[in-house]
Amino acid sequence: MRVSTIAPAAVNTGFADGLGRTAGDPLKDTYLSPLDVGSAVVTVLRQPRRMRTALWSMWSMAEDA
């Protein structure tokens, strides 16, 4: 059994509104897109079974690391 964790920082979805942001907030445009996260999921799933992929931390280039 393989287990991978994908831990994105802020993602531009409705959930971001619960972090004090509101719809139309220009800062949300700097967040990761749902497609960015989806691409990471697909990439992890395409890895060969012999390869371990444990944790992906990802954030937008506009966010402080």
Buried (B, 14 or more C-beta within 10 A) or exposed (E): EEEBEBEBEBBBBEEBEEEEBEEEBEEBEEBBEEEBBEEBEEEBEEEEEEEEBEEBEBBBEEEEE
